[in-house]
Amino acid sequence: MPTIDQNKITQIQGIKFTSREIDIIACLLNINGRKRVAEILNISPRTVEVHIKNILKKTGRSSQDEIKDFVCKSDQKSLMHRHYLQLLLNKIFLTQLIKISSQFKNQNIACYIEEPDLESTRRIVEYLKIAGIVIINTPNTSNRCYQLTILNKHKLLEISQNNNQHVREKIFLFSNKELRDKFLNQYTNYNVIDCFQADQIYSAVFKIIQILAPNINLKYEIEDFYKQKERVINLKIDL
């Protein structure tokens, strides 16, 4: 399953950094101010300050400008730029999910997710929770509750052997086009969502929410996200 750190950066000029330190460095290359960095990463300015001190200590530098120069002289500069854009998109997406969650007040919209602790599903679980979806630990057969399944070859065989039971209450997420096509050759009119590429996770989550809550109007939030996404994609930063 593609994630935001598909091309994960772990070191610059031979120096290893944590994933959060990489986030901080990517932001420092493009913006000034601890508060602005904190807003993008949804952490406190104090936490940003602590990470910056650690980065300065690791690199032997003494200022943000020297950190910029350190990265610019490395072969990770363009990757760090792309990572910053992904951080911006993630922040915009989280903002829309919070807006969506306000529509779910006094509602109990639930979803069972198979193997929620897997790396391939963990981020989706986090997004759905932010949107106000209740993630349950066991399948609920008494009420209509959808089950989200990341379909692989093993799961496809399992469905075939179980004679297609309750498949209509399932949402199938595919990270492999060939497997998706094979599934559609056997089953039709089911909830199938593509997630072949990293940025498809945003549209996938929107589609999952629309299936879980068909009576909720998400048109404004979805349109607003894609408008802002287009502006981020077209953001010109000197490389």
C-alpha positions in Angstrom: 0.0 0.0 0.0 1.6 3.4 -1.0 2.2 5.8 1.9 3.4 9.3 2.3 7.0 8.0 2.9 7.2 5.7 0.0 10.5 7.2 -0.9 11.5 7.5 2.7 14.6 9.6 3.5 16.6 8.3 6.4 19.9 10.2 6.1 21.5 13.2 4.5 25.2 13.4 3.7 25.7 10.2 5.7 24.0 11.5 8.8 20.9 9.6 10.0 17.8 11.4 11.1 14.4 10.3 12.6 11.3 10.5 10.4 10.2 13.6 12.5 13.5 15.3 12.0 13.2 14.8 8.3 9.8 16.4 8.4 11.3 19.4 10.3 14.2 19.8 7.9 11.8 19.7 4.9 9.8 22.5 6.4 12.8 24.5 7.4 14.0 24.5 3.8 10.8 26.2 2.6 9.3 28.2 5.5 10.5 30.3 8.5 9.2 30.2 12.0 8.7 27.5 14.5 4.9 28.2 14.7 4.4 27.7 11.0 6.3 24.4 11.1 4.3 23.3 14.1 1.0 24.1 12.3 1.9 21.9 9.3 3.1 19.0 11.4 0.3 19.3 14.1 2.8 19.4 16.9 3.7 22.1 19.4 6.3 24.9 18.7 8.2 23.6 21.8 8.5 20.1 20.1 9.7 21.8 16.9 12.4 23.7 19.0 13.6 20.5 20.6 13.9 18.7 17.2 15.8 21.7 15.7 18.3 21.6 18.5 18.9 17.9 17.9 19.3 18.5 14.1 21.8 21.3 14.8 23.7 19.0 17.1 23.8 16.1 14.6 24.9 18.3 11.7 27.3 20.5 13.7 25.5 23.6 12.4 24.4 26.6 14.4 21.4 28.1 12.4 18.5 27.4 10.1 20.4 28.9 7.2 23.3 26.5 7.8 20.8 23.6 7.8 19.5 24.8 4.4 23.0 25.0 3.1 23.7 21.5 4.4 20.8 20.0 2.6 21.3 22.0 -0.6 24.8 20.5 -0.9 23.4 17.0 -0.7 21.7 14.8 -3.3 18.5 14.7 -1.3 17.4 18.3 -2.0 14.7 17.5 -4.6 13.4 14.6 -2.5 13.1 16.9 0.5 11.2 19.4 -1.6 8.7 16.6 -2.7 8.5 15.5 1.0 7.5 19.1 2.0 4.8 19.2 -0.6 3.4 15.8 0.7 3.4 17.3 4.3 1.4 20.3 3.0 -1.1 18.0 1.3 -1.4 15.9 4.4 -2.1 19.0 6.5 -4.8 20.2 4.0 -6.4 16.7 4.0 -6.5 16.5 7.8 -8.2 19.9 7.9 -10.9 18.6 5.6 -11.4 15.4 7.7 -11.9 17.5 10.8 -14.6 19.5 9.0 -16.2 16.2 7.9 -16.2 15.0 11.5 -18.5 17.8 12.5 -21.2 16.3 10.3 -21.0 13.0 12.2 -21.9 14.4 15.6 -24.5 12.3 17.4 -24.1 9.5 14.8 -22.4 6.2 15.3 -20.9 5.4 11.9 -18.7 2.4 12.3 -16.3 0.3 10.2 -14.5 -3.0 10.9 -11.0 -3.0 9.4 -9.2 -6.3 9.0 -5.7 -6.2 10.5 -5.7 -2.5 11.4 -2.2 -2.6 12.8 -0.6 -3.5 9.5 1.5 -0.8 7.9 -0.8 -0.9 4.9 -3.9 0.0 6.9 -2.6 2.0 9.9 -2.7 5.4 8.1 -6.2 4.7 6.7 -7.4 3.9 10.2 -5.9 7.1 11.6 -7.6 9.2 8.8 -11.0 7.6 9.4 -10.8 8.2 13.1 -10.1 11.9 12.5 -13.1 12.0 10.2 -15.3 10.7 13.1 -15.6 7.1 12.0 -15.8 4.6 14.8 -13.3 1.7 14.2 -14.6 -1.5 15.8 -12.5 -4.5 16.7 -14.8 -7.3 15.6 -17.3 -7.7 12.7 -20.8 -6.6 13.6 -23.4 -8.8 12.1 -26.4 -7.4 14.0 -26.3 -4.0 12.3 -25.2 -3.1 8.8 -21.5 -2.4 9.3 -19.0 -2.4 6.5 -15.8 -4.2 6.6 -12.7 -2.7 5.0 -10.4 -5.3 3.4 -7.0 -4.7 1.8 -7.3 -7.4 -0.8 -4.3 -9.6 -1.6 -4.1 -13.0 -3.3 -4.7 -14.8 0.0 -7.9 -12.8 0.7 -9.2 -13.3 -2.8 -8.8 -17.1 -2.5 -10.5 -16.9 0.9 -13.5 -15.0 -0.6 -13.9 -17.6 -3.4 -13.8 -20.5 -0.9 -16.4 -18.9 1.4 -19.0 -18.8 -1.4 -19.1 -15.0 -1.5 -20.8 -14.6 1.9 -21.6 -11.0 3.1 -19.3 -9.6 0.4 -21.8 -6.8 -0.3 -21.0 -5.4 3.2 -17.3 -5.3 2.3 -15.1 -2.5 0.9 -12.2 -3.8 -1.0 -9.1 -1.6 -1.3 -6.6 -2.6 -4.0 -2.9 -1.6 -4.3 -2.4 -3.9 -7.3 -4.2 -3.3 -10.6 -3.7 -6.8 -11.8 -5.4 -8.2 -8.7 -8.2 -5.7 -8.9 -8.9 -6.7 -12.5 -8.9 -10.4 -11.5 -11.4 -9.7 -8.7 -13.7 -7.8 -11.0 -13.7 -10.7 -13.5 -15.3 -12.8 -10.7 -17.4 -10.3 -8.9 -19.4 -7.2 -10.0 -21.3 -4.4 -8.3 -19.2 -4.4 -5.2 -17.3 -1.6 -3.4 -13.9 -1.5 -5.1 -11.5 1.3 -4.4 -8.1 1.8 -6.1 -5.0 2.8 -4.2 -2.2 2.0 -6.7 -0.3 5.3 -6.2 0.8 7.2 -3.1 -1.6 10.2 -3.5 -4.6 7.9 -4.2 -4.9 7.4 -0.5 -6.7 10.8 -0.2 -9.4 9.8 -2.8 -9.6 6.3 -1.3 -10.4 7.7 2.2 -13.1 10.1 0.7 -14.7 7.1 -1.1 -14.7 5.0 2.0 -16.4 7.7 4.0 -19.0 8.2 1.2 -19.8 4.5 1.3 -20.1 4.4 5.1 -22.2 7.6 5.2 -24.1 8.0 1.9 -26.5 10.5 3.4 -23.7 13.0 4.3 -22.8 15.6 1.7 -19.0 15.8 1.3 -19.1 17.7 -2.0 -17.7 21.0 -0.5 -14.9 19.3 1.5 -13.8 17.2 -1.5 -13.8 20.0 -4.0 -12.0 22.3 -1.6 -9.3 19.7 -1.0 -8.6 19.2 -4.7 -8.5 22.9 -5.3 -5.9 23.3 -2.6 -4.1 20.2 -3.8 -3.8 21.7 -7.3 -2.2 24.9 -5.8 0.3 22.8 -3.8 1.2 20.8 -6.9 1.8 24.0 -8.8 3.8 25.6 -6.0 7.1 26.8 -7.3 10.1 26.4 -5.1 13.6 27.0 -6.3 15.4 23.7 -6.6 
